[in-house]
Amino acid sequence: MIESSARAEDVTSEMPVEETVIAIACAADIVVARQHGRALAAELGFSTCDQTMIATAISELARNILEYATRGHIAMTLARTDERLGVVIEARDEGPGIADLDKALEDGCSMATGLGFGLPGVRRLMDEFDIASELGKGTRVTAKKWQLAAEKS
């Protein structure tokens, strides 16, 4: 389910931008989130390569929600500074949390049956990455991708 959205032409430095929130509860929700993220990046003028990186990061985060917490949400919003425009992706769940964040962020470390590329891959694909997790309360991952100055023109 998509709760709200904002269009690129709505973005001004004076006005806050609404976020889009997509509930993640089944595999089809991953596709919806991925498609929405790619479309948002395209509207903002991100390169095809960056659109793919954003969509892939969303897929990895949404898959983690399903695999480890069974449900949660992906929120997408725009970020703006005086010099650049970006996309902020936040994945949040109320699952079991991650006992060892350092280990979960190691390449090749699998916490279950997956390949272990999810969180380390998202960290590599995006420009900024932050994770917070509390056992028994859930996990929040925030990742940002900034548009290169050359892409804006």
C-alpha positions in Angstrom: 0.0 0.0 0.0 1.4 3.4 -0.9 0.4 6.2 1.5 1.6 9.4 -0.2 3.9 10.7 -2.9 5.5 13.9 -4.1 6.6 14.8 -7.6 9.9 16.4 -8.6 8.2 19.7 -9.6 6.9 20.0 -6.0 10.5 20.2 -4.7 11.6 23.6 -3.6 14.1 24.6 -1.0 11.3 26.2 1.0 8.9 23.4 1.2 9.1 20.0 2.9 8.4 17.0 0.7 6.0 14.3 1.6 7.4 10.8 1.8 6.0 7.8 0.1 5.5 4.8 2.4 5.1 1.3 1.0 4.1 -1.5 3.3 6.2 -4.7 2.9 4.3 -7.8 3.7 4.7 -10.1 0.7 7.0 -10.5 -2.3 4.7 -8.4 -4.6 5.4 -5.4 -2.3 9.1 -5.6 -3.1 8.3 -5.1 -6.8 6.0 -2.1 -6.0 8.7 -0.5 -3.8 11.4 -1.1 -6.4 9.4 0.3 -9.2 8.4 3.3 -7.2 12.0 4.0 -6.2 13.2 3.7 -9.8 10.4 6.0 -11.1 11.2 8.6 -8.4 14.9 8.5 -9.3 14.0 8.9 -13.0 11.7 11.9 -12.3 14.6 13.6 -10.5 17.0 13.1 -13.4 19.2 10.4 -11.9 21.3 8.4 -14.4 20.0 5.0 -15.5 22.9 3.5 -13.5 21.9 5.4 -10.3 18.2 4.4 -10.9 19.3 0.8 -10.9 21.4 1.2 -7.8 18.5 2.8 -5.9 16.0 0.1 -7.1 18.5 -2.6 -6.1 19.0 -1.1 -2.7 15.3 -1.0 -2.1 14.9 -4.6 -3.2 17.6 -5.8 -0.8 16.1 -3.8 2.1 12.6 -5.1 1.4 13.8 -8.7 1.1 15.4 -8.4 4.5 12.2 -7.1 6.0 10.3 -10.2 4.6 13.0 -12.7 5.5 13.8 -11.5 9.0 10.8 -9.5 10.3 7.9 -10.7 7.9 6.6 -7.2 7.6 7.6 -3.6 7.8 7.8 -0.6 5.4 10.0 1.2 3.0 9.7 5.0 3.0 11.1 7.2 0.2 11.5 10.9 0.2 13.6 13.6 -1.4 16.6 15.2 0.2 17.8 18.7 -0.9 20.8 20.8 -0.1 21.8 24.1 -1.7 24.0 22.1 -4.2 22.3 18.7 -4.7 19.2 16.6 -4.8 18.9 13.1 -3.4 16.7 10.2 -2.6 16.4 9.0 1.0 15.3 5.3 1.5 14.3 4.2 5.0 13.5 0.6 5.8 11.9 -0.1 9.1 10.5 -3.2 10.8 9.5 -4.3 14.3 11.2 -7.7 13.9 13.6 -9.5 16.2 16.5 -7.0 15.6 20.1 -7.8 14.7 22.2 -9.2 17.5 25.6 -8.5 15.8 25.5 -5.5 13.5 29.2 -5.6 12.7 28.8 -9.2 11.5 25.7 -8.5 9.6 27.6 -5.8 7.7 30.5 -8.1 6.7 30.6 -9.2 3.1 29.7 -12.8 2.7 28.3 -13.2 6.2 24.9 -14.8 6.0 22.5 -14.5 9.0 20.1 -17.1 7.5 19.9 -18.8 4.2 20.7 -15.8 2.0 24.0 -15.0 0.4 24.8 -12.2 2.9 25.1 -9.5 0.2 22.0 -7.5 1.4 23.2 -4.9 3.9 26.8 -4.7 2.8 25.6 -4.4 -0.8 23.1 -1.6 0.1 26.0 0.2 1.9 28.1 0.0 -1.2 25.4 1.1 -3.6 24.3 4.2 -1.7 26.2 7.3 -0.8 25.2 7.4 2.9 24.1 4.4 5.1 23.0 4.2 8.7 21.6 1.3 10.6 20.1 1.0 14.0 18.7 -2.2 15.5 17.5 -3.2 18.9 16.8 -6.8 19.9 13.1 -7.5 20.2 12.2 -4.1 18.8 13.3 -4.0 15.2 15.6 -2.5 12.7 15.8 0.8 10.9 18.1 1.3 7.9 18.5 4.8 6.2 20.3 5.1 2.9 20.8 8.2 0.7 21.8 8.5 -2.9 22.9 11.9 -4.1 22.6 13.1 -7.6 25.9 14.2 -9.2 26.2 17.8 -10.2 26.6 16.9 -13.9 23.3 14.9 -13.8 21.2 17.9 -12.8 21.7 19.8 -16.1 
